[in-house]
Amino acid sequence: MIFGIISLLITFTVPLLIIRWFIIRRSARRDFGDEIREIFQYLATLVLLVIVNTGLSGLIANLLPAPDRLVTDENLMARNTAFIVVGAPLLLLITRWNRKSLSPNKDENDGFALQLYFVIAPITALIITSVNAYQFVMTSLTDKSVDGQGLATTVIWALTLALHYRLARRIFTPERRQPSYLLACAISLVLVVVGLARIIASITTTLLPFSENTLVTSGPSELIRGATLLGIALVPWISYWFFGERKGEESSLWSAYLLLIGIFAPLVTMLVGASVIFYQLLIWYFGDPQESSFWVHLSDVPAATGALISAGAAFAYHQVTLRIAHHEKRSEVSRIYEYLLAAGGLATTAIAVSMGLVSIVESFTSQVQLLGSSATNTALLALTLFLVGLPLWLAFWRRITLRVRSNPDSELRSPTRRIYLILVLGISGIGAIAALLTVVVRFFEGIFNSDLGTATFRELAYPLSILITTALVASYHFNIFRHDRARAPKAADGLKYLLLIGPQDAQLKRILERETGARIDFVRLADGFEGSWSQERVRSLIASNAHPELALIHDSSDYKVIPIKR
């Protein structure tokens, strides 16, 4: 196991070293040799941490009862003892070495290896803790006894997780410890949604007369499994959203987490869950069901219902959080939110159109497609996706269109709108080219093999439908793109870049980026000046200078603004 972990870490470390080398070449802030030393220094720390925790949990577990242990495994005891005897002193030495390289000033603890370690180590501890806690509860409920190994591993790694988060608060600024917290929050959110979905699915199966084979598991019931998973996952999730770290920096990374993990991922889950429910109902009443019993036919509905409700709860919570964070005025994050939901509806609608075209081809060829679904079932699938995706796309695209009409200056210049249109055109173009190549290749294969006929037309149903759908999507959005370019106002002269030289102030940076739309960078003074910025003074200095690129210095004497050119 240890060698597998080391191999995995090295596999991830080499690409990171290459990426970091390019970053250092561009920034030229730190020596690449020092970066390599620190990476292997913290890699050794992580490996020793895993070794010591493995040995310690194994020795403690040997003192606790185990349901499947009749006699003590001397070889396992010897391995765990060796891990402690060798690993613990080395871990203490390298930890002491690491402490000497840290600065009491949080702003100076910006090493790549240090930050990477405080992402990997807590996440590793979180995953191991969650897995072993779940196995401990399940084993205890199944065997009616205490699983010593699971309990020891859970406690050891939970303490490791708490220790690392406590150290992170001492070492890093809130902005630098945010990646670890958000990654842990993302993992916890997935487990929360899965656990809640299993609970709802179990309740749905119990209340309604579904098939006896639905959600049958060995050991604890599905309800207990879901409740256990939900309880374990809620601990780190609640600790972030309702305690100190949530009150920290609302940075670009935080907004990206909110939009992608908190809103878009649950949206996709909701679309899938709703589609499964509607499709199964439509198949039973209008299609060709494979089962003769209504409740057996709907055996997938409990899981889909659980996914729909649990993802809907996650979606609603993060949507409210987004509105609270950006309630003052329309921001770029608000635009990204609207375009993300419009993209989800557009993708679902496009798939519906493709499936509708496929069903037309199937009806002409009178052939049964994959998984035994008939042309009628394929048409009902297209109708389901159409009913799910089209209202979503129309609602948000109409909202976007109204905002463009009411405020074309800011909306047409928005990078979010341009990126959205370019991505839609690019993805549609790639899909159309791939589908066209498939059609042409299969057409010539039919000519050269002398088997061009109805079978060929049936095989080309999917690529032809993709080609037609992507062409429709691309043509519609290309007209919008061309219209935007014709109507877009010329970019007004204003501040494009601001270099702030002085004390670090992440809140000031966010405020100025939101107000000016300019790129803001910070550089610290060598004399260690730790004063505070005056927002009103900074605004007045920016307003008094019309140059698009400025450097603003704040030292112990006063403020000074200098026009620059990069």
Rosetta blueprint (number, residue, H / E / L):
1 M L
2 I H
3 F H
4 G H
5 I H
6 I H
7 S H
8 L H
9 L H
10 I H
11 T H
12 F H
13 T H
14 V H
15 P H
16 L H
17 L H
18 I H
19 I H
20 R H
21 W H
22 F H
23 I H
24 I H
25 R H
26 R H
27 S H
28 A L
29 R L
30 R L
31 D L
32 F H
33 G H
34 D H
35 E H
36 I H
37 R H
38 E H
39 I H
40 F H
41 Q H
42 Y H
43 L H
44 A H
45 T H
46 L H
47 V H
48 L H
49 L H
50 V H
51 I H
52 V H
53 N H
54 T H
55 G H
56 L H
57 S H
58 G H
59 L H
60 I H
61 A H
62 N H
63 L H
64 L L
65 P L
66 A L
67 P L
68 D L
69 R L
70 L L
71 V L
72 T L
73 D L
74 E H
75 N H
76 L H
77 M H
78 A H
79 R H
80 N H
81 T H
82 A H
83 F H
84 I H
85 V H
86 V H
87 G H
88 A H
89 P H
90 L H
91 L H
92 L H
93 L H
94 I H
95 T H
96 R H
97 W H
98 N H
99 R H
100 K H
101 S L
102 L L
103 S L
104 P L
105 N L
106 K H
107 D H
108 E H
109 N L
110 D L
111 G L
112 F H
113 A H
114 L H
115 Q H
116 L H
117 Y H
118 F H
119 V H
120 I H
121 A H
122 P H
123 I H
124 T H
125 A H
126 L H
127 I H
128 I H
129 T H
130 S H
131 V H
132 N H
133 A H
134 Y H
135 Q H
136 F H
137 V H
138 M H
139 T H
140 S H
141 L H
142 T H
143 D H
144 K L
145 S L
146 V L
147 D L
148 G H
149 Q H
150 G H
151 L H
152 A H
153 T H
154 T H
155 V H
156 I H
157 W H
158 A H
159 L H
160 T H
161 L H
162 A H
163 L H
164 H H
165 Y H
166 R H
167 L H
168 A H
169 R H
170 R H
171 I H
172 F L
173 T L
174 P H
175 E H
176 R H
177 R H
178 Q H
179 P H
180 S H
181 Y H
182 L H
183 L H
184 A H
185 C H
186 A H
187 I H
188 S H
189 L H
190 V H
191 L H
192 V H
193 V H
194 V H
195 G H
196 L H
197 A H
198 R H
199 I H
200 I H
201 A H
202 S H
203 I H
204 T H
205 T H
206 T H
207 L H
208 L L
209 P L
210 F L
211 S L
212 E L
213 N L
214 T L
215 L L
216 V L
217 T L
218 S L
219 G L
220 P L
221 S L
222 E H
223 L H
224 I H
225 R H
226 G H
227 A H
228 T H
229 L H
230 L H
231 G H
232 I H
233 A H
234 L H
235 V H
236 P H
237 W H
238 I H
239 S H
240 Y H
241 W H
242 F L
243 F L
244 G H
245 E H
246 R H
247 K H
248 G L
249 E L
250 E L
251 S L
252 S H
253 L H
254 W H
255 S H
256 A H
257 Y H
258 L H
259 L H
260 L H
261 I H
262 G H
263 I H
264 F H
265 A H
266 P H
267 L H
268 V H
269 T H
270 M H
271 L H
272 V H
273 G H
274 A H
275 S H
276 V H
277 I H
278 F H
279 Y H
280 Q H
281 L H
282 L H
283 I H
284 W H
285 Y H
286 F H
287 G L
288 D L
289 P L
290 Q L
291 E L
292 S L
293 S L
294 F H
295 W H
296 V H
297 H H
298 L L
299 S L
300 D L
301 V H
302 P H
303 A H
304 A H
305 T H
306 G H
307 A H
308 L H
309 I H
310 S H
311 A H
312 G H
313 A H
314 A H
315 F H
316 A H
317 Y H
318 H H
319 Q H
320 V H
321 T H
322 L H
323 R H
324 I H
325 A H
326 H L
327 H L
328 E L
329 K L
330 R L
331 S L
332 E H
333 V H
334 S H
335 R H
336 I H
337 Y H
338 E H
339 Y H
340 L H
341 L H
342 A H
343 A H
344 G H
345 G H
346 L H
347 A H
348 T H
349 T H
350 A H
351 I H
352 A H
353 V H
354 S H
355 M H
356 G H
357 L H
358 V H
359 S H
360 I H
361 V H
362 E H
363 S H
364 F H
365 T H
366 S L
367 Q L
368 V L
369 Q L
370 L H
371 L H
372 G H
373 S L
374 S L
375 A H
376 T H
377 N H
378 T H
379 A H
380 L H
381 L H
382 A H
383 L H
384 T H
385 L H
386 F H
387 L H
388 V H
389 G H
390 L H
391 P H
392 L H
393 W H
394 L H
395 A H
396 F H
397 W H
398 R H
399 R H
400 I H
401 T H
402 L H
403 R H
404 V H
405 R H
406 S H
407 N L
408 P H
409 D H
410 S H
411 E H
412 L H
413 R L
414 S L
415 P H
416 T H
417 R H
418 R H
419 I H
420 Y H
421 L H
422 I H
423 L H
424 V H
425 L H
426 G H
427 I H
428 S H
429 G H
430 I H
431 G H
432 A H
433 I H
434 A H
435 A H
436 L H
437 L H
438 T H
439 V H
440 V H
441 V H
442 R H
443 F H
444 F H
445 E H
446 G H
447 I H
448 F H
449 N L
450 S L
451 D L
452 L L
453 G L
454 T H
455 A H
456 T H
457 F H
458 R H
459 E H
460 L L
461 A H
462 Y H
463 P H
464 L H
465 S H
466 I H
467 L H
468 I H
469 T H
470 T H
471 A H
472 L H
473 V H
474 A H
475 S H
476 Y H
477 H H
478 F H
479 N H
480 I H
481 F H
482 R H
483 H H
484 D H
485 R H
486 A H
487 R H
488 A L
489 P L
490 K L
491 A L
492 A L
493 D L
494 G L
495 L L
496 K L
497 Y E
498 L E
499 L E
500 L E
501 I E
502 G L
503 P L
504 Q L
505 D L
506 A H
507 Q H
508 L H
509 K H
510 R H
511 I H
512 L H
513 E H
514 R H
515 E H
516 T H
517 G L
518 A L
519 R E
520 I E
521 D E
522 F E
523 V E
524 R L
525 L L
526 A L
527 D L
528 G L
529 F L
530 E L
531 G L
532 S L
533 W L
534 S L
535 Q H
536 E H
537 R H
538 V H
539 R H
540 S H
541 L H
542 I H
543 A H
544 S L
545 N L
546 A L
547 H L
548 P L
549 E E
550 L E
551 A E
552 L E
553 I E
554 H E
555 D L
556 S L
557 S L
558 D L
559 Y E
560 K E
561 V E
562 I E
563 P E
564 I L
565 K L
566 R L
